[in-house]
Amino acid sequence: MNTVCAPKCAHHLSFLGQGRRRAASREVHGTFLESSIARGHRLRSRSNANSARLDRALEDAPGSAYNLSMISSRTVCAVGLVIAIASAQTGKLDRASESALIAANEELLKAIQDRNESVLRKRLADDFVLVHNSGGARESREAFIAQTLRGQNPYTVQGVYVTRYDRSVRVVGTDSAIINDNVNLRQGTRSRWVSDGTVWRRRSDTWQAVYHQGTPIGEEIIETAEDRANYPKLAGQYKTSDGRTFSVRAEERRLLMFGPRSLERQDILIPQGGLEYQVGSFGTIKFTLDGNNVSATALQNGKAVWTATRSQQ
């Protein structure tokens, strides 16, 4: 604005007399500049206000070009982010590397049960950290090894039987991966379920665990063979009283539930006795058998929240 005003000022001042030119130039130029600056501020303020009102109007207009372009821009950014994350997480190990990783994992699990110090030191990285599944306490490599050698690790307790299910290997880099599985620890007439996750890192062609954390799922009574004989009877598709669906799948030693919150969600049905099963942190579900008819009631704090009936097989 100022650079445009200066030539105009000089043009007008050329008509003044020689003696008054310098003084008038200073006076008129200064006044003109001040006036122009003031007008410029007012114009900019009006322009900004009008622009802001226009932006708001355009944003509020459904299907407007402005709104669509913003949505398109945000969508492109979101898709780009998803692609970037997916690229980082869907990498695959070659068969030899994955076999070596699984072998290392098995070697570590056996070393814990056998209290084998040399293998523990081989498979646990110097910066290994364990986060306990009760209370969230953190433990270093040396503390974990010492506890294991003293027989205080739950996997080393006499008479505990360990069964692992649902193992998955998720690659998060060319030399790092996460192994996750659900673990059942049985002792006497009771057992408990834990979801274990271990982060592995490869250095110099050697896989080592750098982080481990377990998440408690629940405790159960150990069902008899007679109890497990009912598993196939409970399996099938169910429809709830509030219009949702879920399914129950029977395996040899456990029942799995999919839904009703999401059919992609898998919960282990944890026996509590009398055809009643704990379902994660939701509550319990109690089944009733009446010949070929099967019904279920979901309970929270002892109160029914919905009922369901199984589709006829």
MARSEVEX-410831 format. One line per 3 residues: number of its first residue (from 1); for each residue z, y, x of N, C-alpha, C. Coordinates in steps of 0.05 Angstrom, whole numbers, plus 32768, in hexadecimal, padded with zeros to 4 digits. Layout:
BEGIN
NUM) Z:Y:X:Z:Y:X:Z:Y:X  ... $
END
This chain:
BEGIN
1) 8000:7FE8:8011:8000:8000:8000:8000:8019:8011  8011:801B:8025:8013:8032:8036:7FFA:8037:8046  7FEE:8022:8050:7FD6:8025:8061:7FBF:802F:8050 $
4) 7FBE:8029:8037:7FA9:8033:8025:7FAD:8050:801F  7FC6:8059:801B:7FCC:8074:8014:7FC6:8088:802B  7FCA:8081:8043:7FC8:8093:805A:7FAD:80A0:805C $
7) 7F95:8093:8059:7F7B:80A0:805B:7F78:80B4:8044  7F81:80AE:802B:7F7F:80C0:8015:7F8E:80DA:801B  7FA5:80D8:8025:7FB6:80EF:802C:7FA6:8100:8040 $
10) 7F9B:80F5:8054:7F8D:8104:8069:7F75:8113:805D  7F67:8106:8049:7F50:8112:803C:7F58:812C:802D  7F6D:812B:801D:7F76:8142:800E:7F80:8158:8021 $
13) 7F8D:8152:8035:7F99:8166:8048:7F83:8175:8057  7F6A:816A:8058:7F55:8177:8067:7F4D:8192:805B  7F53:8197:8041:7F4C:81B0:8034:7F60:81C6:8038 $
16) 7F76:81C0:8045:7F8A:81D4:804A:7F83:81E4:8063  7F8E:81FB:8065:7F89:820C:807C:7F94:8200:8095  7F88:820A:80AC:7F8F:81FE:80C6:7FAD:8202:80CC $
19) 7FB8:821A:80C5:7FD4:8220:80CD:7FE8:8210:80BD  7FDF:8209:80A4:7FF3:81FB:8093:7FEF:81DD:8094  7FDA:81D4:80A1:7FD2:81B7:809F:7FE8:81A4:80A8 $
22) 7FF4:81AA:80C0:8007:8196:80CA:8020:8195:80B9  802A:81AD:80B1:8043:81AD:80A0:803D:81A0:8085  8026:81A9:8079:8020:819E:805E:801B:8180:8060 $
25) 800E:8178:8076:8009:815B:807A:8023:814B:8079  8036:8156:8088:8050:8148:8089:805D:8147:806E  805C:815E:8060:806A:8160:8046:805C:814F:8031 $
28) 8041:8154:802E:8032:8145:8019:8031:8127:801F  802C:8121:8038:802A:8104:803F:8044:80F6:8039  805A:8103:8041:8074:80F6:803D:807A:80F3:801F $
31) 8074:8108:800F:8078:8107:7FF2:8067:80F2:7FE5  804E:80F1:7FEE:803B:80DE:7FE3:8043:80C1:7FE9  804C:80BD:8002:8055:80A3:800A:806D:809A:7FFA $
34) 8080:80AC:7FF6:8098:80A5:7FE7:8091:809E:7FCB  807F:80AF:7FBF:8077:80AA:7FA3:8068:808F:7FA1  8057:808B:7FB5:8047:8071:7FB4:8059:8059:7FB8 $
37) 806D:805B:7FC9:807F:8045:7FCE:808F:803F:7FB4  8098:8056:7FA7:80A7:8052:7F8E:8096:8045:7F79  807D:804F:7F76:806B:8042:7F63:8066:8025:7F6A $
40) 8063:8020:7F84:805E:8004:7F8C:8075:7FF2:7F85  808E:7FFB:7F89:80A5:7FEB:7F82:80A5:7FE5:7F64  809F:7FFB:7F53:809F:7FF7:7F36:8089:7FE3:7F2E $
43) 8071:7FE6:7F3A:805B:7FD4:7F34:8061:7FB7:7F3B  806D:7FB4:7F53:8074:7F99:7F5C:8089:7F8D:7F49  809C:7F9D:7F41:80B1:7F92:7F2F:80A5:7F89:7F15 $
46) 8093:7F9B:7F0A:8086:7F94:7EF1:8075:7F7B:7EF5  8066:7F7A:7F0B:8055:7F63:7F10:8065:7F49:7F13  807B:7F4B:7F21:808C:7F33:7F25:8098:7F29:7F0A $
49) 80A1:7F3E:7EFA:80AC:7F37:7EE0:8097:7F2A:7ECE  807F:7F37:7ECE:8069:7F2C:7EBD:8061:7F10:7EC7  8061:7F0D:7EE1:8059:7EF3:7EEC:806D:7EDE:7EE5 $
52) 8087:7EE5:7EE6:809C:7ED2:7EDF:809A:7ECA:7EC2  8095:7EDF:7EB0:8092:7ED8:7E94:807A:7EC6:7E8F  8064:7ECC:7E9D:804C:7EBC:7E9A:8051:7E9F:7EA3 $
55) 805F:7E9C:7EBA:8065:7E81:7EC4:8076:7E72:7EB0  808A:7E80:7EA4:809B:7E72:7E91:808B:7E6A:7E79  8079:7E7C:7E70:8069:7E75:7E58:8056:7E5E:7E5E $
58) 804B:7E5E:7E76:8039:7E48:7E7D:8048:7E2E:7E80  8060:7E2F:7E8C:806F:7E17:7E8F:8077:7E0B:7E74  807D:7E1D:7E60:8086:7E13:7E46:806F:7E09:7E35 $
61) 8056:7E10:7E3D:803F:7E08:7E2C:8038:7DEB:7E31  803B:7DDA:7E1D:8034:7DBD:7E20:8017:7DBA:7E27  8011:7DAA:7E3B:7FF6:7DA4:7E43:7FE8:7DBB:7E51 $
64) 7FF7:7DD0:7E58:7FEA:7DE6:7E66:7FE1:7DDE:7E81  7FCD:7DED:7E8B:7FC2:7DE6:7EA6:7FD8:7DE9:7EBB  7FE9:7DFE:7EB7:7FFE:7E02:7ECA:8011:7DEA:7ECA $
67) 801A:7DE3:7EB2:802D:7DCD:7EAF:8021:7DB3:7EBA  8007:7DAE:7EB3:7FFA:7D95:7EBC:7FF7:7D95:7EDA  7FF1:7DAC:7EE6:7FEE:7DAD:7F03:8008:7DA8:7F11 $
70) 801E:7DB3:7F05:8038:7DAE:7F11:8040:7D91:7F0F  803B:7D85:7EF7:8041:7D69:7EF3:8030:7D58:7F06  8016:7D5F:7F09:8005:7D50:7F1B:800F:7D52:7F37 $
73) 8017:7D6A:7F3F:8021:7D6E:7F5B:803A:7D5D:7F60  804C:7D5E:7F4C:8065:7D4F:7F4F:805F:7D31:7F4F  804D:7D28:7F3E:8046:7D0C:7F3C:803A:7D02:7F57 $
76) 8028:7D13:7F63:801C:7D0B:7F7C:8032:7D09:7F92  8045:7D1C:7F92:805B:7D1A:7FA5:806C:7D01:7FA1  8073:7CFB:7F87:8083:7CE4:7F81:8075:7CCA:7F89 $
79) 805B:7CC9:7F82:804B:7CB1:7F89:804A:7CAE:7FA7  8046:7CC4:7FB5:8045:7CC3:7FD2:805F:7CB9:7FDE  8076:7CC2:7FD2:8090:7CB9:7FDC:8094:7C9B:7FD7 $
82) 808C:7C92:7FBF:808E:7C76:7FB8:807E:7C65:7FCB  8065:7C6E:7FD0:8054:7C5F:7FE2:8060:7C5D:7FFE  806B:7C74:8007:8078:7C74:8022:808F:7C61:8024 $
85) 80A0:7C61:800E:80B7:7C4F:800E:80AE:7C32:800D  809A:7C2D:7FFB:8090:7C12:7FF8:8084:7C08:8012  8076:7C19:8020:806A:7C11:8039:807F:7C09:804E $
88) 8096:7C17:804D:80AB:7C11:8060:80BA:7BF8:8059  80BA:7BF2:803E:80CB:7BDC:8035:80BC:7BC2:8030  80A2:7BC3:802F:8093:7BAB:8029:8085:7B9F:8041 $
91) 808E:7BA8:8059:8083:7B9B:8071:808B:7B7E:8072  807B:7B6E:807F:8081:7B52:8081:8083:7B49:809E  8096:7B37:80A2:8099:7B2A:80BC:8084:7B13:80BE $
94) 807A:7B0E:80D5:8069:7AF7:80D9:807B:7ADE:80D5  806E:7AC8:80D1:807C:7AAF:80CB:8091:7AA8:80E1  8089:7AAB:80FA:809B:7AA4:8110:80B3:7AB6:8110 $
97) 80AF:7AD0:810B:80C6:7AE3:810B:80D9:7ADE:80F4  80CE:7AD8:80DD:80DF:7AD3:80C6:80EE:7AB9:80C9  80E1:7AA5:80D5:80EF:7A8B:80DA:8106:7A8F:80EE $
100) 8101:7AA0:8102:8115:7AA6:8116:812D:7AB4:810A  8127:7AC7:80F7:813C:7AD6:80EA:814D:7AC3:80D9  8140:7AB2:80C9:8150:7AA0:80B8:8160:7A8D:80C8 $
103) 8155:7A84:80DF:8164:7A72:80F1:817C:7A80:80FC  8179:7A9A:8104:818F:7AA9:810E:81A5:7AAD:80FA  819D:7AB1:80E1:81B0:7AB4:80CB:81C0:7A9B:80C7 $
106) 81B2:7A84:80C7:81BF:7A6A:80C3:81D2:7A64:80DB  81C9:7A6C:80F3:81DA:7A67:810B:81F3:7A78:8109  81F1:7A90:80FF:8209:7AA1:80FD:821C:7A95:80E8 $
109) 8212:7A8D:80D1:8223:7A82:80BC:8232:7A69:80C6  8224:7A58:80D5:8230:7A40:80E0:8245:7A47:80F5  823F:7A5C:8105:8252:7A64:811A:826C:7A6F:810D $
112) 8269:7A7C:80F6:8281:7A85:80E8:8292:7A6E:80DF  8285:7A5A:80D2:8294:7A43:80C8:82A0:7A33:80DF  8291:7A31:80F6:829B:7A21:810C:82AC:7A31:8120 $
115) 82AF:7A4B:811B:82BE:7A5D:812D:82B3:7A5C:8149  8299:7A5E:814B:828B:7A5C:8165:8288:7A78:8171  8299:7A7F:8184:829A:7A9A:818E:8280:7AA2:819C $
118) 8275:7A90:81AC:825D:7A97:81BC:8245:7A9E:81AA  8242:7A8F:8194:822C:7A94:8182:8232:7AAE:8172  824B:7AB2:816B:8252:7ACB:815C:824B:7AE3:816D $
121) 8250:7AE2:8187:824A:7AF9:8198:822B:7AFB:819C  821E:7AE5:819B:8201:7AE5:819E:81F3:7AF2:8185  81FE:7AEC:816E:81F0:7AF4:8155:81FC:7B0D:8148 $
124) 8212:7B18:8152:821D:7B31:8148:8218:7B47:815C  820A:7B5C:8153:8204:7B72:8165:821D:7B80:816D  821D:7B8E:8184:8234:7B9D:818E:823E:7BB1:8179 $
127) 822B:7BBD:816A:8233:7BD1:8156:8236:7BC5:813A  8239:7BAB:8138:823C:7B9E:811E:8254:7BA9:810F  8250:7BAC:80F4:8266:7BB6:80E3:8266:7BA4:80CA $
130) 827E:7B9C:80C2:8283:7B8C:80AA:8292:7B9E:8096  8287:7BA0:807D:8296:7BAD:8068:82A0:7B98:8054  82BB:7B96:8052:82C7:7B81:8042:82C0:7B84:8024 $
133) 82BD:7B6D:8016:82B6:7B6E:7FFA:82CE:7B74:7FE8  82E6:7B77:7FF3:82FD:7B80:7FE4:830A:7B97:7FF2  830A:7BAE:7FE6:8316:7BC5:7FF2:8304:7BD6:8003 $
136) 82ED:7BCB:800C:82DA:7BDA:801C:82E2:7BE0:8038  82F6:7BD1:8043:82FF:7BD5:805E:82E8:7BCF:8072  82E6:7BDF:8087:82D1:7BDB:809C:82DD:7BCD:80B4 $
139) 82CD:7BBB:80C0:82D7:7BAB:80D6:82C2:7BAA:80EC  82CA:7BAD:8105:82B7:7BAD:811B:82B0:7B90:8123  829D:7B8D:8135:8295:7B73:813F:82AC:7B64:814B $
142) 82BB:7B71:815C:82D1:7B63:816A:82E7:7B5A:8156  82ED:7B6C:8143:8301:7B65:812F:82F8:7B4E:811E  82DE:7B4E:8116:82D3:7B38:8106:82D4:7B1E:8115 $
145) 82CD:7B1E:812E:82CD:7B06:813E:82EA:7AFB:8141  82FD:7B0D:8146:8319:7B05:814A:8323:7AF8:8130  831D:7B05:8119:8326:7AFB:80FF:831A:7ADF:80FA $
148) 8300:7ADC:8101:82F3:7AC2:80FC:82FF:7AAC:810D  8304:7AB2:8127:830F:7A9E:8139:832C:7A96:8131  833A:7AA8:8123:8355:7AA1:8119:8354:7A91:80FF $
151) 833C:7A8D:80F4:8339:7A7E:80DB:8340:7A8F:80C3  833F:7AAA:80C5:8346:7ABB:80AE:832D:7AC4:809F  8316:7ABC:80A8:82FD:7AC2:8099:82FC:7AAF:8081 $
154) 82F6:7AB9:8069:82F6:7AA7:8051:82E2:7A8F:8054  82CE:7A92:8065:82BA:7A7D:8069:82C5:7A67:807C  82DC:7A6D:8089:82E7:7A59:809C:8300:7A4B:8091 $
157) 8308:7A53:8079:8320:7A47:806D:831C:7A2A:8066  8330:7A1A:806D:832E:79FD:8069:832B:79F7:804B  8318:79E6:8044:8314:79DD:8029:8303:79EF:8018 $
160) 82F6:7A04:8024:82E4:7A16:8015:82C8:7A0B:8018  82BA:7A08:8002:829E:79FF:8002:828C:7A17:7FFA  8278:7A1B:800A:8267:7A33:8007:824B:7A2A:7FFF $
163) 8240:7A36:7FEA:8225:7A31:7FE1:8217:7A4C:7FDD  81FF:7A4E:7FE8:81F0:7A67:7FE7:81D7:7A64:7FD5  81D2:7A7A:7FC6:81BC:7A7A:7FB3:81AC:7A94:7FB6 $
166) 8194:7A94:7FAC:8183:7AAC:7FA8:817E:7ABC:7FC2  817A:7AAE:7FD8:8176:7ABC:7FF1:815C:7ACC:7FF0  815D:7AE4:7FFB:8145:7AF5:7FFD:8145:7B02:8018 $
169) 812E:7B06:8024:812B:7B14:803D:811A:7B2D:8038  8125:7B44:803D:8117:7B5D:8038:8113:7B6C:8052  80FA:7B6F:805A:80F3:7B7D:8073:80F5:7B9B:806F $
172) 8103:7BA9:8081:8105:7BC6:8080:80FA:7BD3:8099  80ED:7BC4:80A9:80E1:7BCF:80C2:80D5:7BB8:80D2  80C8:7BBF:80E7:80BC:7BA9:80F7:80D0:7B98:8105 $
175) 80E8:7BA3:8109:80FD:7B94:8117:8118:7B95:8108  8117:7B97:80EE:8130:7B98:80DE:812B:7B8C:80C2  813F:7B7F:80B8:813C:7B72:809E:8158:7B6E:8091 $
178) 8158:7B6B:8077:8170:7B66:8068:816F:7B4A:805B  8184:7B3A:805F:8185:7B20:8052:819B:7B22:803D  8194:7B1B:8024:81A8:7B1C:800F:81A9:7B01:8001 $
181) 81C1:7AF8:7FF9:81C3:7AE0:7FE9:81DD:7AE1:7FD9  81DE:7AD1:7FC4:81F6:7ACE:7FB4:8205:7AB5:7FBE  821F:7AB8:7FC2:822F:7AA3:7FCE:8245:7A9A:7FBB $
184) 8248:7A80:7FB9:825E:7A74:7FAA:8271:7A66:7FBD  828A:7A6E:7FBC:829F:7A62:7FCD:82B2:7A53:7FBB  82B3:7A38:7FBE:82C4:7A27:7FAD:82DB:7A1C:7FBC $
187) 82F2:7A1D:7FAF:830B:7A12:7FBB:831D:7A08:7FA5  8323:79EE:7FA4:8334:79E4:7F8F:8326:79E6:7F74  8334:79F1:7F61:8329:79F4:7F46:831E:7A10:7F40 $
190) 831D:7A21:7F54:8313:7A3C:7F51:82FC:7A41:7F65  82EC:7A55:7F5E:82D7:7A5D:7F70:82D1:7A7B:7F6B  82C3:7A87:7F7D:82BB:7AA3:7F79:829F:7AA7:7F83 $
193) 8293:7ABC:7F78:8277:7AC3:7F7E:8276:7ADE:7F8D  8265:7ADF:7FA1:8262:7AF7:7FB1:8244:7AFB:7FB6  823B:7B14:7FB6:8220:7B1A:7FBE:8221:7B25:7FDB $
196) 8215:7B17:7FEE:8216:7B1E:800A:81FD:7B2C:8013  81FF:7B41:8022:81E8:7B4F:802E:81ED:7B54:804C  81DA:7B4C:805D:81DC:7B4F:807A:81C3:7B5D:8084 $
199) 81C7:7B72:8094:81B1:7B80:80A1:81AE:7B74:80BD  8195:7B6C:80C3:818E:7B60:80DD:817C:7B72:80ED  817F:7B72:8107:816E:7B82:8119:8165:7B70:8130 $
202) 814C:7B73:8138:8141:7B63:814E:813E:7B75:8166  8149:7B6A:817C:8146:7B78:8196:8140:7B62:81AB  812C:7B67:81BB:8124:7B54:81D0:8120:7B38:81C4 $
205) 8113:7B37:81AD:810D:7B1D:819F:8126:7B0E:8196  813D:7B1C:8194:8156:7B10:818A:815F:7B1E:8172  8163:7B0F:815C:816E:7B1B:8143:818C:7B1B:8144 $
208) 8197:7B33:813D:81B4:7B36:813C:81BC:7B45:8122  81D3:7B3D:8117:81DD:7B4A:80FF:81EB:7B64:8108  81E4:7B7A:80F9:81F0:7B94:8100:8202:7B9E:80E9 $
211) 81FF:7B93:80D1:820F:7B9C:80BA:8211:7B86:80A5  8229:7B83:809A:822C:7B70:8085:823F:7B7B:8070  8238:7B76:8056:824A:7B7E:8041:8247:7B6A:802A $
214) 825D:7B63:801E:825E:7B51:8007:8267:7B60:7FEE  825B:7B59:7FD7:8262:7B65:7FBE:826D:7B50:7FAC  8287:7B52:7FA3:8292:7B3E:7F91:8283:7B3C:7F77 $
217) 827E:7B24:7F6D:8271:7B21:7F53:8286:7B18:7F3E  8296:7B04:7F45:82AB:7AFC:7F33:82B7:7AE1:7F3B  82CD:7ADA:7F2E:82DB:7AC0:7F33:82D8:7AAE:7F1B $
220) 82D8:7A94:7F20:82D3:7A81:7F0A:82E5:7A69:7F0E  82E6:7A5A:7EF8:82F1:7A3F:7EFA:82D9:7A2C:7F01  82DF:7A17:7F0F:82CA:7A04:7F16:82C6:79F1:7EFE $
223) 82AE:79F2:7EF2:82A9:79E1:7EDB:82A5:79C4:7EE2  82AB:79B3:7ED0:82A7:7997:7ED4:828B:798F:7ECE  8284:7976:7ED4:8269:796C:7ECE:8264:796D:7EB0 $
226) 8279:7968:7EA0:8277:7969:7E83:8271:7986:7E7A  827E:7999:7E87:8278:79B5:7E80:825B:79BC:7E86  8252:79B3:7E9E:8237:79BA:7EA6:8221:79AC:7E95 $
229) 8229:7997:7E88:8216:7989:7E76:820E:799B:7E5F  821E:79B0:7E59:8217:79C2:7E44:8202:79D7:7E4C  81FE:79DA:7E66:81EC:79EF:7E70:81D1:79EE:7E63 $
232) 81C3:79D7:7E62:81A9:79D7:7E55:81AA:79E0:7E37  81C0:79DA:7E2A:81C3:79E2:7E0E:81C5:7A00:7E0A  81D0:7A0E:7E1F:81D3:7A2B:7E1D:81BA:7A3A:7E25 $
235) 81A9:7A2C:7E34:8190:7A39:7E3E:817E:7A40:7E27  816F:7A57:7E2B:815B:7A5F:7E17:815A:7A7D:7E13  814B:7A85:7DFF:8147:7AA1:7DF8:815A:7AA9:7DE1 $
238) 8167:7AC0:7DE4:817A:7ACA:7DD0:8171:7AE6:7DC6  8178:7AEB:7DAD:8175:7B06:7DA2:818F:7B10:7D98  8196:7B29:7DA1:81B0:7B34:7D9B:81B0:7B42:7D7F $
241) 81C8:7B47:7D75:81CB:7B54:7D5B:81C1:7B71:7D5C  81BF:7B7D:7D74:81B4:7B99:7D75:8197:7B99:7D7D  8189:7B82:7D7A:816C:7B82:7D7E:8162:7B7D:7D9A $
244) 8173:7B77:7DAD:816A:7B72:7DC8:8167:7B54:7DCD  815B:7B4D:7DE4:8158:7B31:7DEB:8163:7B2B:7E06  816A:7B12:7E0B:8172:7B09:7E26:816C:7AEB:7E27 $
247) 816C:7AE1:7E3F:8168:7AC4:7E43:817D:7AB8:7E55  8182:7A9F:7E52:8194:7A90:7E63:8185:7A79:7E70  8188:7A77:7E8A:817B:7A61:7E99:8190:7A4F:7EA5 $
250) 818C:7A35:7EA2:819F:7A21:7EAC:8195:7A16:7EC7  81A7:7A16:7EDB:81A3:7A08:7EF4:81B8:79F2:7EF6  81B7:79E3:7F0B:81C9:79CC:7F0E:81E6:79D4:7F0D $
253) 81ED:79E9:7F1C:8209:79F1:7F1E:820F:7A0D:7F15  81FC:7A1A:7F07:8202:7A35:7EFD:81EF:7A3D:7EE7  81F7:7A51:7ED8:81E7:7A5D:7EC3:81E0:7A7A:7ECB $
256) 81C7:7A82:7EC5:81BE:7A9C:7ECB:81B6:7AAA:7EB1  81BB:7AC4:7EAF:81B5:7AD4:7E97:81A2:7AEB:7E9F  818D:7AEF:7E8F:817A:7B04:7E94:8179:7B16:7E7B $
259) 8183:7B2F:7E7E:8185:7B41:7E67:81A2:7B41:7E5D  81A8:7B4F:7E46:8195:7B5E:7E36:8190:7B7B:7E40  819F:7B84:7E54:819B:7BA0:7E5E:817F:7BA2:7E69 $
262) 8177:7B8F:7E79:815C:7B8E:7E84:8155:7B71:7E89  813D:7B69:7E81:8135:7B4D:7E85:8130:7B48:7EA3  812E:7B5D:7EB3:812B:7B59:7ED0:8145:7B56:7EDE $
265) 815B:7B59:7ED0:8176:7B57:7EDC:8180:7B3B:7EDA  818A:7B30:7EF0:8195:7B15:7EF1:81B3:7B16:7EF5  81C2:7B0A:7EE3:81DF:7B07:7EE5:81E6:7AEA:7EE7 $
268) 81FA:7AE4:7EF7:8205:7AC9:7EF8:821B:7AC7:7EE3  8219:7AB3:7ED1:822E:7AAE:7EBD:8245:7A9F:7ECB  825B:7AAC:7ECD:8272:7AA1:7EDC:8286:7A94:7EC9 $
271) 828A:7A7A:7ECB:829A:7A6B:7EB7:82B7:7A75:7EB7  82C1:7A79:7E9E:82DD:7A80:7E9A:82EC:7A6B:7E89  82DD:7A57:7E81:82E8:7A41:7E71:82E1:7A44:7E53 $
274) 82DD:7A2D:7E46:82D8:7A2E:7E29:82BE:7A3B:7E22  82A8:7A37:7E31:828E:7A43:7E2C:828E:7A61:7E2D  82A2:7A6D:7E3B:82A3:7A8A:7E3F:829C:7A90:7E5C $
277) 828B:7AA4:7E61:8281:7AAA:7E7B:8283:7AC8:7E81  828B:7ACE:7E99:828B:7AEA:7EA2:826F:7AF2:7EA9  8267:7B0B:7EA1:824C:7B15:7EA7:8250:7B2F:7EB7 $
280) 824F:7B2C:7ED2:8252:7B44:7EE3:826A:7B54:7EDB  8267:7B6F:7EDA:827C:7B81:7ED3:827C:7B88:7EB5  8268:7B7C:7EA6:8265:7B82:7E8A:827C:7B78:7E79 $
283) 8284:7B60:7E7D:8298:7B53:7E6D:8293:7B35:7E6D  8295:7B29:7E56:8291:7B0C:7E54:827E:7B06:7E3C  8273:7AEE:7E3D:8262:7AE5:7E27:826C:7AC9:7E20 $
286) 8271:7AC4:7E06:827C:7AAB:7DFD:8267:7A9D:7DEB  8260:7A84:7DF2:824C:7A75:7DE3:825A:7A63:7DCF  824C:7A5D:7DB9:8255:7A4B:7DA5:823F:7A37:7D9F $
289) 8246:7A1D:7DA1:8232:7A07:7D9C:8238:79FC:7D80  8223:79FA:7D70:8225:79EE:7D55:820C:79DD:7D51  820D:79C4:7D5B:81F6:79B3:7D5B:81E0:79BF:7D6D $
292) 81C9:79C4:7D61:81B3:79D0:7D70:81B4:79EF:7D70  81C7:79FA:7D60:81C9:7A17:7D5E:81DC:7A21:7D73  81D3:7A37:7D81:81E4:7A43:7D96:81E6:7A61:7D90 $
295) 81FE:7A6B:7D91:8202:7A88:7D8E:8214:7A92:7DA5  8214:7AAC:7DA8:8223:7AB8:7DBE:822F:7AD2:7DB5  8246:7AD8:7DC0:8254:7AF1:7DBA:825B:7AFF:7DD4 $
298) 8253:7B18:7DD6:825A:7B28:7DEE:8274:7B36:7DE9  8286:7B34:7DFD:82A1:7B3F:7DFA:82A7:7B53:7E10  82B3:7B69:7E08:82BE:7B7D:7E1B:82DA:7B83:7E14 $
301) 82ED:7B7E:7E27:8309:7B82:7E21:8312:7B72:7E09  8306:7B5A:7E06:830E:7B48:7DF0:8302:7B4F:7DD5  82F1:7B64:7DD4:82E5:7B6C:7DBA:82C7:7B66:7DBB $
304) 82BC:7B5C:7DA4:82A0:7B56:7DA2:8290:7B6F:7DA1  827A:7B70:7DB2:8268:7B88:7DB2:824D:7B81:7DA6  8245:7B68:7DA8:822D:7B5E:7D9A:822E:7B40:7D99 $
307) 821E:7B35:7D87:821A:7B18:7D85:81FD:7B12:7D89  81F7:7AF9:7D8E:81DB:7AF0:7D93:81D8:7AD4:7D8A  81BF:7ACD:7D82:81B9:7AB2:7D7B:81A1:7AA9:7D8C $
310) 81A1:7A8F:7D94:818C:7A84:7DA4:8175:7A7C:7D92  815D:7A81:7D9C:8145:7A78:7D8E:8144:7A5A:7D8E  8139:7A4F:7D79:8138:7A32:7D77:8125:7A27:7D8D $
313) 812E:7A12:7D9A:811F:7A06:7DB0:8107:79F7:7DA4 $
END
